[in-house]
Amino acid sequence: MSRRALVTGITGQDGYYLADLLLKQGYSVFGMLRPELRQDFSRIGPLEDRLSLVVADLRDRQSVLELVERVAPDEIYNLAGNSFVPDSWQEPIEAGDVMGLGVVRLLEAIRTTNPAIRFLQVGSSEMFGQVDEEPQNERTPFRPRTPYGAAKVFAANAVANFRRHHGLFACTAIAFTHESPLRNKRFVVRKVTDAAARIKLGLQDKLVLGNMDAARDWGFAGDYVRAMWMMLQRDAADDFVVATGEKHTVRRLVEQAFGHVGLDWQTHVEVDPQFFRPEDSTTLRGDIRKAQAELGWSPEVHFDGLVRMMVDADLERVRAETT
């Protein structure tokens, strides 16, 4: 009988790539949807006929318990939550309830229903916040500077405590920023690649950005969900940093994207200080030596290839929209 996996946040970027990976591994995949009526199913469209979609609310303990009882999964991957960090300042209670307490509700459901279920929590480099050391590893102190980061730290601590106290197989993947052609255009990499495509095709003149010196450790979502899956296949549960170990500036991102379509970025890009983020840290870079040594995992798609992949996808997407 095939293994059963429950994936929360199934309609997001990571949800698509993880569901695709699990289906290829022969899993029966159950994707959790929020009870809200308006949801974007476009990302999982190509997989939808092979998924079982179920509705539950991570803010409701009974709803979570019934979900786990009904699906009876072997593995749970918790990808749920709004990943656009600035939004957590607008809805800090929601962020804490879904991405913090929601994880405790899942862990409690596992503990009371079937403690053999394996659990993967997706953490974030935002958990590190303002750091004094670079790169960051699994022992780097958490000093979050956003409600999003604080909720992720709470969740990671809950995972570690349920693992120690109750013996659950529960892990946190401390995932640094990861992108793909499925990324929302609110995020800077997709904003840049979409603009490069539109400017190349004559549909846009300018791109306005903030701090060009801001740097991130950017990776490919498909690589990162592979690490998440590998974490649940081990003999012992543990936490891992999932990153590339390299960081690149927004300036290099822009150079790569516009250069790929034969454009001089300086002709088309303007900087507006109103887009600067006061919490912008240029010191977030992941140390992946533990993942390399103990998981045998390394990223396969590197930064330049990721940018080219996303620009090509946006060119194809924009051409389709205009024909």
Helices and strands as residue ranges (DSSP letters): E 4-8, H 13-24, E 28-33, G 45-50, E 52-55, H 61-71, E 75-78, H 87-90, H 92-96, I 97-101, H 102-113, E 118-122, G 125-127, H 147-166, E 169-175, E 178-179, H 188-200, E 207-209, E 215-216, E 219-220, H 221-231, E 240-242, E 248-249, H 250-260, H 265-268, E 269-271, G 273-275, H 289-290, I 291-295, H 303-321
